[in-house]
Amino acid sequence: MFFGVAKCVFIPELPAALQNLQALRKILNQYDQMAGQARTIKGISVNDIPEMRKAFDGMAVETTEITYTIGGADWPARRSELIIRNF
């Protein structure tokens, strides 16, 4: 034991990392809520990412390719979209 020496390490990035983690959890929680609502409506469409597949697990899911632009950009992007339905 060293007298007068703190036994902790200060990591300045940690608060920002925790805030980012909390923000991510909040966003994913919103998708979980959306998944609950999707079970009571005819259908919904979301980005095809693992988190969405997990959130909507157990529902009828189809995959389709879409082309879109953001803010009228001149470079369209091809992406996969999940179509979730409850019929």
C-alpha positions as protocol buffer text, in pm:
chain_id: "A"
residue {
  index: 1
  type: MET
  ca { x: 0 y: 0 z: 0 }
}
residue {
  index: 2
  type: PHE
  ca { x: 128 y: 341 z: -93 }
}
residue {
  index: 3
  type: PHE
  ca { x: 28 y: 614 z: 149 }
}
residue {
  index: 4
  type: GLY
  ca { x: -109 y: 929 z: -4 }
}
residue {
  index: 5
  type: VAL
  ca { x: -158 y: 774 z: -350 }
}
residue {
  index: 6
  type: ALA
  ca { x: -508 y: 735 z: -485 }
}
residue {
  index: 7
  type: LYS
  ca { x: -606 y: 390 z: -597 }
}
residue {
  index: 8
  type: CYS
  ca { x: -820 y: 500 z: -888 }
}
residue {
  index: 9
  type: VAL
  ca { x: -755 y: 604 z: -1242 }
}
residue {
  index: 10
  type: PHE
  ca { x: -935 y: 895 z: -1401 }
}
residue {
  index: 11
  type: ILE
  ca { x: -1043 y: 832 z: -1758 }
}
residue {
  index: 12
  type: PRO
  ca { x: -1168 y: 1160 z: -1907 }
}
residue {
  index: 13
  type: GLU
  ca { x: -1344 y: 985 z: -2197 }
}
residue {
  index: 14
  type: LEU
  ca { x: -1550 y: 762 z: -1970 }
}
residue {
  index: 15
  type: PRO
  ca { x: -1840 y: 1005 z: -1904 }
}
residue {
  index: 16
  type: ALA
  ca { x: -1883 y: 1065 z: -2278 }
}
residue {
  index: 17
  type: ALA
  ca { x: -1868 y: 691 z: -2347 }
}
residue {
  index: 18
  type: LEU
  ca { x: -2132 y: 628 z: -2080 }
}
residue {
  index: 19
  type: GLN
  ca { x: -2354 y: 900 z: -2225 }
}
residue {
  index: 20
  type: ASN
  ca { x: -2320 y: 741 z: -2569 }
}
residue {
  index: 21
  type: LEU
  ca { x: -2408 y: 400 z: -2424 }
}
residue {
  index: 22
  type: GLN
  ca { x: -2710 y: 546 z: -2245 }
}
residue {
  index: 23
  type: ALA
  ca { x: -2821 y: 718 z: -2566 }
}
residue {
  index: 24
  type: LEU
  ca { x: -2783 y: 392 z: -2760 }
}
residue {
  index: 25
  type: ARG
  ca { x: -2986 y: 203 z: -2500 }
}
residue {
  index: 26
  type: LYS
  ca { x: -3258 y: 470 z: -2519 }
}
residue {
  index: 27
  type: ILE
  ca { x: -3271 y: 443 z: -2899 }
}
residue {
  index: 28
  type: LEU
  ca { x: -3281 y: 62 z: -2892 }
}
residue {
  index: 29
  type: ASN
  ca { x: -3554 y: 77 z: -2627 }
}
residue {
  index: 30
  type: GLN
  ca { x: -3758 y: 292 z: -2864 }
}
residue {
  index: 31
  type: TYR
  ca { x: -3725 y: 21 z: -3129 }
}
residue {
  index: 32
  type: ASP
  ca { x: -3839 y: -239 z: -2876 }
}
residue {
  index: 33
  type: GLN
  ca { x: -4146 y: -22 z: -2814 }
}
residue {
  index: 34
  type: MET
  ca { x: -4197 y: 8 z: -3190 }
}
residue {
  index: 35
  type: ALA
  ca { x: -4177 y: -371 z: -3217 }
}
residue {
  index: 36
  type: GLY
  ca { x: -4453 y: -399 z: -2958 }
}
residue {
  index: 37
  type: GLN
  ca { x: -4669 y: -158 z: -3154 }
}
residue {
  index: 38
  type: ALA
  ca { x: -4591 y: -339 z: -3480 }
}
residue {
  index: 39
  type: ARG
  ca { x: -4754 y: -648 z: -3336 }
}
residue {
  index: 40
  type: THR
  ca { x: -5087 y: -462 z: -3333 }
}
residue {
  index: 41
  type: ILE
  ca { x: -5073 y: -301 z: -3681 }
}
residue {
  index: 42
  type: LYS
  ca { x: -5051 y: -448 z: -4030 }
}
residue {
  index: 43
  type: GLY
  ca { x: -4687 y: -370 z: -4098 }
}
residue {
  index: 44
  type: ILE
  ca { x: -4381 y: -152 z: -4071 }
}
residue {
  index: 45
  type: SER
  ca { x: -4050 y: -107 z: -4252 }
}
residue {
  index: 46
  type: VAL
  ca { x: -3709 y: -54 z: -4086 }
}
residue {
  index: 47
  type: ASN
  ca { x: -3340 y: -71 z: -4178 }
}
residue {
  index: 48
  type: ASP
  ca { x: -3205 y: -425 z: -4208 }
}
residue {
  index: 49
  type: ILE
  ca { x: -2958 y: -436 z: -3920 }
}
residue {
  index: 50
  type: PRO
  ca { x: -2906 y: -708 z: -3657 }
}
residue {
  index: 51
  type: GLU
  ca { x: -3065 y: -498 z: -3382 }
}
residue {
  index: 52
  type: MET
  ca { x: -3387 y: -463 z: -3584 }
}
residue {
  index: 53
  type: ARG
  ca { x: -3395 y: -835 z: -3661 }
}
residue {
  index: 54
  type: LYS
  ca { x: -3361 y: -900 z: -3286 }
}
residue {
  index: 55
  type: ALA
  ca { x: -3627 y: -645 z: -3189 }
}
residue {
  index: 56
  type: PHE
  ca { x: -3880 y: -790 z: -3434 }
}
residue {
  index: 57
  type: ASP
  ca { x: -3791 y: -1156 z: -3378 }
}
residue {
  index: 58
  type: GLY
  ca { x: -4091 y: -1385 z: -3406 }
}
residue {
  index: 59
  type: MET
  ca { x: -4280 y: -1170 z: -3655 }
}
residue {
  index: 60
  type: ALA
  ca { x: -4321 y: -1226 z: -4028 }
}
residue {
  index: 61
  type: VAL
  ca { x: -4019 y: -1052 z: -4182 }
}
residue {
  index: 62
  type: GLU
  ca { x: -3934 y: -1002 z: -4547 }
}
residue {
  index: 63
  type: THR
  ca { x: -3623 y: -838 z: -4690 }
}
residue {
  index: 64
  type: THR
  ca { x: -3621 y: -604 z: -4987 }
}
residue {
  index: 65
  type: GLU
  ca { x: -3359 y: -386 z: -5152 }
}
residue {
  index: 66
  type: ILE
  ca { x: -3426 y: -14 z: -5173 }
}
residue {
  index: 67
  type: THR
  ca { x: -3251 y: 282 z: -5331 }
}
residue {
  index: 68
  type: TYR
  ca { x: -3265 y: 615 z: -5154 }
}
residue {
  index: 69
  type: THR
  ca { x: -3093 y: 949 z: -5127 }
}
residue {
  index: 70
  type: ILE
  ca { x: -3050 y: 1170 z: -4824 }
}
residue {
  index: 71
  type: GLY
  ca { x: -3144 y: 1535 z: -4858 }
}
residue {
  index: 72
  type: GLY
  ca { x: -3165 y: 1516 z: -5236 }
}
residue {
  index: 73
  type: ALA
  ca { x: -2803 y: 1400 z: -5271 }
}
residue {
  index: 74
  type: ASP
  ca { x: -2685 y: 1305 z: -5617 }
}
residue {
  index: 75
  type: TRP
  ca { x: -2549 y: 967 z: -5507 }
}
residue {
  index: 76
  type: PRO
  ca { x: -2823 y: 714 z: -5438 }
}
residue {
  index: 77
  type: ALA
  ca { x: -2748 y: 432 z: -5196 }
}
residue {
  index: 78
  type: ARG
  ca { x: -2870 y: 71 z: -5219 }
}
residue {
  index: 79
  type: ARG
  ca { x: -2974 y: -69 z: -4883 }
}
residue {
  index: 80
  type: SER
  ca { x: -3164 y: -363 z: -4746 }
}
residue {
  index: 81
  type: GLU
  ca { x: -3491 y: -293 z: -4568 }
}
residue {
  index: 82
  type: LEU
  ca { x: -3698 y: -520 z: -4347 }
}
residue {
  index: 83
  type: ILE
  ca { x: -4070 y: -532 z: -4398 }
}
residue {
  index: 84
  type: ILE
  ca { x: -4233 y: -659 z: -4081 }
}
residue {
  index: 85
  type: ARG
  ca { x: -4595 y: -764 z: -4088 }
}
residue {
  index: 86
  type: ASN
  ca { x: -4832 y: -939 z: -3854 }
}
residue {
  index: 87
  type: PHE
  ca { x: -5049 y: -1113 z: -4112 }
}
